């Protein structure tokens, strides 16, 4: 799990922003949202343009390091914060894996290429490479049994040390380093992905009936079938009596969002370690938004961070004050940390939020 995440110099985050998920309180309700005193399910609020989407992109940036995904920033104008004359953006992740703390930090240039990288396990520096490619510390031999020769000059052509080490070392030697690598690799964020892509995956995995059940569990009572088209390709249809209607032609925006959620939760390999849902309820009825939010708490091994503008969800009915965060130009803070008021389960948090009680 991520305990604390920090970013600076990236997109809208000129100054260092720290998202601390360890400041939990002793509330006795909605305890499934907490895992070992760390926030497992968080809901983030904030005004338009304050950076909620960018927070998700920043948190998932480490995935690019280990998955070798192209960032798409070719002009050098979209990655770094435009208000500061910075040459790099900096990212920091403090994680916990079975009681072992792992700190991973790096910086990237305007094209999203790693320039410096540092890894610390249980307060011991595993490696530290500066922007010139100089190894300030290299204790990798203690994890790789000295079998791996790492050349920093060659690595900093765009490949991270973490990725290089984990793809060239037997896993049993790496311990929490491999856990970190796998955690980053399985982080996911919702996106405007093609419905056709999700449907194709459902058909390929023969999960039509599982999708049908998932939709019914979320209030969409339809019968689905995978049937061949006139060209012989398999397509998803909605059965209406004697007629079969192409699913994509009658699929509402809310249903599309649910299909994508099904694809992420049920078809992803591996299952997401951290799921960032940006504007997760933008197309949901308020009842469905509540149902999805609650169902995310039933995912025991998944850290879920969602953003929304729906103040009805700013409530002790679903989460608690240490899981409800407000993002502003001054930082991101849990509701419990923004007021001197002692918050109780009976408080109307939505009304307090709308009155400015948690403004930061």
C-alpha positions as CSV (number, residue, x, y, z in Angstrom):
1,X,0.0,0.0,0.0
2,X,1.0,3.6,-0.5
3,X,1.5,5.3,2.8
4,X,2.5,8.7,1.5
5,X,2.9,10.2,-2.0
6,X,4.6,13.5,-2.9
7,X,5.1,15.3,-6.2
8,X,6.5,18.7,-7.3
9,X,7.2,20.4,-10.5
10,X,4.7,18.2,-12.4
11,X,1.9,19.8,-14.4
12,X,-0.2,22.0,-12.0
13,X,1.9,21.1,-8.9
14,X,4.6,23.8,-8.8
15,X,5.3,23.3,-5.1
16,X,5.6,20.0,-3.3
17,X,2.3,18.4,-2.6
18,X,2.1,15.5,-0.2
19,X,-0.8,13.1,0.0
20,X,-0.5,11.4,3.4
21,X,-2.7,8.4,3.9
22,X,-1.4,7.5,7.4
23,X,-3.2,10.1,9.5
24,X,-6.0,7.9,10.5
25,X,-8.2,8.4,13.5
26,X,-9.8,6.1,16.0
27,X,-13.3,6.2,14.4
28,X,-15.2,3.0,15.1
29,X,-17.4,3.0,11.9
30,X,-16.7,2.3,8.3
31,X,-13.5,0.4,9.3
32,X,-13.3,-1.4,6.0
33,X,-12.0,1.8,4.5
34,X,-8.9,1.5,6.7
35,X,-6.2,-1.2,6.4
36,X,-3.6,-1.4,9.2
37,X,-4.0,2.2,10.1
38,X,-3.7,3.3,6.5
39,X,-6.5,4.8,4.3
40,X,-7.5,2.1,1.8
41,X,-10.5,4.0,0.4
42,X,-10.2,7.7,-0.2
43,X,-12.6,10.2,-1.7
44,X,-11.0,13.4,-3.0
45,X,-12.9,16.7,-3.5
46,X,-11.8,20.1,-4.9
47,X,-12.8,22.8,-7.2
48,X,-12.6,22.5,-11.0
49,X,-9.0,22.9,-12.3
50,X,-7.4,22.4,-8.9
51,X,-5.6,19.2,-10.0
52,X,-7.6,16.2,-9.1
53,X,-7.0,14.5,-12.5
54,X,-3.4,15.4,-12.4
55,X,-3.1,13.9,-8.9
56,X,-4.1,10.6,-10.4
57,X,-1.7,10.9,-13.3
58,X,1.1,11.8,-11.0
59,X,0.4,8.8,-8.7
60,X,0.4,6.5,-11.6
61,X,3.6,7.9,-13.1
62,X,5.7,5.2,-11.6
63,X,3.8,2.6,-13.7
64,X,5.5,4.1,-16.8
65,X,8.9,3.3,-15.2
66,X,8.2,-0.4,-14.8
67,X,5.8,-1.0,-17.8
68,X,7.9,0.9,-20.3
69,X,4.9,2.8,-21.5
70,X,5.3,5.8,-23.8
71,X,4.2,9.0,-22.0
72,X,3.3,10.8,-25.2
73,X,4.9,14.1,-24.1
74,X,7.1,14.7,-27.2
75,X,7.2,18.5,-27.2
76,X,8.4,19.0,-23.7
77,X,5.5,21.3,-22.8
78,X,3.0,19.2,-21.0
79,X,5.0,17.3,-18.3
80,X,6.7,20.0,-16.3
81,X,4.9,22.7,-14.4
82,X,4.7,25.8,-16.6
83,X,4.9,28.4,-13.8
84,X,8.3,27.5,-12.6
85,X,11.6,27.4,-14.4
86,X,12.2,23.8,-13.5
87,X,14.2,21.3,-15.4
88,X,12.7,18.2,-13.6
89,X,9.6,17.0,-11.8
90,X,10.1,15.0,-8.6
91,X,8.1,12.0,-7.4
92,X,8.2,10.2,-4.0
93,X,6.4,7.0,-2.9
94,X,6.5,5.6,0.6
95,X,5.0,2.2,0.6
96,X,4.5,-0.7,3.1
97,X,4.7,-4.4,2.1
98,X,4.2,-6.8,4.9
99,X,5.6,-4.5,7.5
100,X,8.6,-3.4,5.4
101,X,8.8,0.2,4.4
102,X,10.0,1.1,0.9
103,X,10.8,4.6,-0.2
104,X,11.1,5.2,-4.0
105,X,12.0,8.6,-5.4
106,X,13.0,9.9,-8.8
107,X,13.0,12.9,-11.0
108,X,12.1,13.3,-14.7
109,X,12.9,15.8,-17.4
110,X,10.4,17.6,-19.6
111,X,10.1,14.6,-21.9
112,X,9.3,12.3,-19.0
113,X,12.7,10.6,-19.0
114,X,14.2,9.6,-15.6
115,X,17.2,11.7,-14.6
116,X,17.7,10.6,-10.9
117,X,16.5,7.7,-8.9
118,X,16.7,6.5,-5.3
119,X,15.4,3.4,-3.4
120,X,15.4,2.9,0.3
121,X,14.3,-0.2,2.2
122,X,13.8,-0.1,5.9
123,X,15.9,3.1,6.2
124,X,18.8,1.4,4.3
125,X,19.7,3.0,0.9
126,X,19.7,0.3,-1.8
127,X,20.8,2.7,-4.5
128,X,21.0,6.4,-5.2
129,X,21.8,7.7,-8.7
130,X,22.0,11.4,-9.3
131,X,21.2,13.4,-12.5
132,X,24.6,12.9,-13.9
133,X,24.4,9.2,-13.7
134,X,26.8,9.1,-10.7
135,X,26.1,6.3,-8.2
136,X,26.1,8.0,-4.8
137,X,25.1,4.6,-3.2
138,X,25.0,1.1,-4.7
139,X,24.0,-1.7,-2.3
140,X,22.2,-3.7,-4.9
141,X,24.5,-6.6,-4.3
142,X,22.8,-7.3,-1.0
143,X,19.6,-8.1,-2.9
144,X,21.0,-9.5,-6.1
145,X,23.7,-11.6,-4.5
146,X,26.2,-9.6,-6.6
147,X,25.1,-11.4,-9.8
148,X,23.8,-8.3,-11.6
149,X,26.1,-5.7,-13.0
150,X,24.3,-2.4,-13.3
151,X,25.8,0.4,-15.3
152,X,24.2,3.8,-14.5
153,X,25.5,5.4,-17.7
154,X,23.6,2.9,-19.9
155,X,20.5,2.9,-17.7
156,X,19.8,6.6,-18.0
157,X,18.7,6.4,-21.6
158,X,15.2,6.1,-20.3
159,X,15.1,2.9,-18.3
160,X,14.7,2.9,-14.5
161,X,17.1,1.1,-12.3
162,X,14.1,-0.5,-10.5
163,X,12.7,-1.9,-13.8
164,X,16.2,-3.1,-14.9
165,X,16.9,-4.9,-11.6
166,X,13.5,-6.5,-11.3
167,X,13.5,-7.9,-14.8
168,X,17.0,-9.3,-14.6
169,X,17.1,-10.7,-11.1
170,X,15.4,-13.9,-9.7
171,X,12.4,-12.7,-7.7
172,X,13.2,-14.6,-4.5
173,X,16.2,-12.4,-4.0
174,X,14.4,-9.1,-4.2
175,X,11.8,-9.3,-1.4
176,X,10.1,-5.9,-0.9
177,X,11.8,-4.5,-4.1
178,X,9.8,-7.0,-6.2
179,X,6.7,-6.2,-4.2
180,X,7.2,-2.5,-5.1
181,X,7.7,-3.3,-8.8
182,X,4.6,-5.5,-8.9
183,X,2.6,-2.9,-7.1
184,X,3.5,-0.2,-9.6
185,X,2.9,-2.5,-12.5
186,X,-0.7,-3.2,-11.5
187,X,-1.7,0.4,-10.6
188,X,-4.6,1.5,-12.8
189,X,-6.6,4.7,-13.6
190,X,-9.9,4.9,-15.4
191,X,-9.8,6.6,-18.8
192,X,-12.0,7.4,-21.8
193,X,-11.2,3.9,-23.2
194,X,-13.1,2.6,-26.1
195,X,-16.2,0.6,-25.1
196,X,-15.5,-1.6,-28.1
197,X,-12.1,-2.6,-26.5
198,X,-13.8,-3.5,-23.2
199,X,-16.5,-5.5,-25.1
200,X,-13.8,-7.3,-27.1
201,X,-12.0,-8.3,-23.9
202,X,-15.3,-9.6,-22.4
203,X,-16.0,-11.7,-25.5
204,X,-12.4,-13.0,-25.8
205,X,-12.4,-14.1,-22.1
206,X,-16.0,-15.6,-22.4
207,X,-17.2,-13.4,-19.6
208,X,-20.6,-12.3,-21.0
209,X,-22.6,-13.9,-18.2
210,X,-20.3,-12.4,-15.6
211,X,-20.7,-9.0,-17.1
212,X,-24.5,-9.5,-17.2
213,X,-24.5,-10.4,-13.4
214,X,-22.2,-7.4,-12.6
215,X,-24.6,-5.0,-14.4
216,X,-27.6,-6.6,-12.7
217,X,-25.9,-6.3,-9.3
218,X,-25.7,-2.6,-10.1
219,X,-29.3,-2.2,-11.1
220,X,-29.1,-2.8,-14.9
221,X,-31.3,-5.8,-15.5
222,X,-30.6,-6.9,-19.0
223,X,-29.9,-10.2,-20.8
224,X,-26.6,-10.2,-22.7
225,X,-25.4,-12.6,-25.4
226,X,-22.4,-13.0,-27.6
227,X,-23.6,-13.6,-31.1
228,X,-21.8,-13.7,-34.5
229,X,-22.3,-10.8,-36.9
230,X,-23.0,-11.1,-40.6
231,X,-19.2,-11.0,-41.2
232,X,-18.7,-13.9,-38.8
233,X,-17.1,-11.8,-36.0
234,X,-18.4,-12.2,-32.4
235,X,-20.3,-9.2,-31.0
236,X,-22.2,-8.4,-27.8
237,X,-25.9,-8.1,-28.0
238,X,-28.7,-7.1,-25.6
239,X,-31.7,-9.6,-25.8
240,X,-35.1,-7.9,-26.0
241,X,-37.7,-10.7,-26.4
242,X,-37.2,-12.1,-29.9
243,X,-34.8,-9.3,-30.9
244,X,-31.1,-9.0,-30.3
245,X,-29.9,-5.4,-30.2
246,X,-26.2,-4.5,-30.6
247,X,-25.1,-3.6,-27.0
248,X,-22.9,-0.6,-28.0
249,X,-25.8,1.1,-29.9
250,X,-28.0,1.2,-26.8
251,X,-25.5,1.4,-24.0
252,X,-25.9,4.5,-21.9
253,X,-23.0,6.6,-20.5
254,X,-23.5,5.1,-17.0
255,X,-23.5,1.6,-18.4
256,X,-20.4,2.3,-20.3
257,X,-18.7,3.4,-17.1
258,X,-19.8,0.2,-15.4
259,X,-18.5,-1.9,-18.3
260,X,-15.1,-0.2,-17.9
261,X,-15.2,-0.8,-14.2
262,X,-16.0,-4.5,-14.8
263,X,-13.1,-4.7,-17.2
264,X,-10.7,-3.2,-14.6
265,X,-11.9,-5.3,-11.7
266,X,-12.7,-8.6,-13.3
267,X,-10.6,-8.9,-16.4
268,X,-7.4,-7.1,-15.5
269,X,-4.3,-9.3,-14.9
270,X,-3.2,-8.9,-12.2
271,X,-6.0,-7.2,-10.3
272,X,-5.2,-3.5,-9.6
273,X,-3.1,-2.8,-6.5
274,X,-4.1,0.8,-6.6
275,X,-7.1,2.0,-8.5
276,X,-7.5,5.8,-9.1
277,X,-11.1,6.6,-10.3
278,X,-11.3,10.1,-11.6
279,X,-14.8,11.6,-11.5
280,X,-15.9,8.0,-10.9
281,X,-19.6,8.9,-10.7
282,X,-19.9,11.4,-13.5
283,X,-22.5,9.3,-15.3
284,X,-24.0,7.5,-12.3
285,X,-27.4,8.0,-10.7
286,X,-26.7,8.9,-7.0
287,X,-27.9,5.5,-5.8
288,X,-25.5,3.8,-8.2
289,X,-22.7,6.1,-7.1
290,X,-23.3,5.1,-3.5
291,X,-23.4,1.4,-4.4
292,X,-20.1,1.6,-6.3
293,X,-18.4,3.5,-3.6
294,X,-19.4,1.0,-1.0
295,X,-18.5,-2.0,-3.2
296,X,-15.0,-0.6,-3.5
297,X,-14.6,-1.1,0.3
298,X,-15.2,-4.8,-0.2
299,X,-11.9,-5.1,-2.3
300,X,-9.6,-6.1,0.6
301,X,-6.3,-6.0,-1.3
302,X,-7.0,-2.9,-3.5
303,X,-6.3,0.7,-2.5
304,X,-8.9,2.9,-4.1
305,X,-8.8,6.6,-4.5
306,X,-11.7,8.3,-6.2
307,X,-12.5,11.9,-7.1
308,X,-15.9,13.4,-7.3
309,X,-18.0,16.6,-7.0
310,X,-20.9,14.8,-5.4
311,X,-21.3,16.3,-2.0
312,X,-23.9,13.7,-1.0
313,X,-21.0,11.3,-0.7
314,X,-19.2,13.6,1.7
315,X,-20.8,11.7,4.5
316,X,-20.2,9.3,7.4
317,X,-22.7,6.9,5.8
318,X,-20.1,5.7,3.4
319,X,-16.6,6.8,4.6
320,X,-15.3,8.8,7.5
321,X,-13.5,12.2,8.1
322,X,-10.1,10.7,7.7
323,X,-10.9,9.2,4.3
324,X,-12.5,12.3,2.9
325,X,-9.9,14.7,1.4
326,X,-10.0,18.2,0.0
327,X,-7.5,19.3,-2.6
328,X,-6.7,23.0,-3.0
329,X,-3.8,25.1,-4.2
330,X,-2.5,24.9,-0.6
331,X,-2.3,21.1,-0.6
332,X,-4.5,18.0,0.1
333,X,-5.8,17.4,3.6
334,X,-8.3,15.0,5.2
335,X,-11.5,16.6,6.6
336,X,-10.5,15.5,10.0
337,X,-7.3,17.5,9.8
338,X,-8.8,20.8,8.6
339,X,-11.1,21.6,11.5
340,X,-10.8,22.0,15.3
341,X,-14.3,20.6,15.6
342,X,-14.4,17.1,17.1
343,X,-16.2,15.2,14.4
344,X,-18.6,12.4,15.3
345,X,-20.6,9.8,13.3
346,X,-23.8,11.9,13.7
347,X,-22.4,15.0,12.1
348,X,-23.8,16.1,8.8
349,X,-20.4,16.3,7.0
350,X,-22.0,17.4,3.7
351,X,-23.5,20.5,5.3
352,X,-20.3,21.3,7.0
353,X,-18.4,21.0,3.8
354,X,-20.8,23.2,1.9
355,X,-20.5,25.8,4.7
356,X,-16.7,25.9,4.3
357,X,-15.8,24.0,7.4
358,X,-13.1,22.0,5.6
359,X,-11.8,24.7,3.3
360,X,-8.0,24.6,3.0
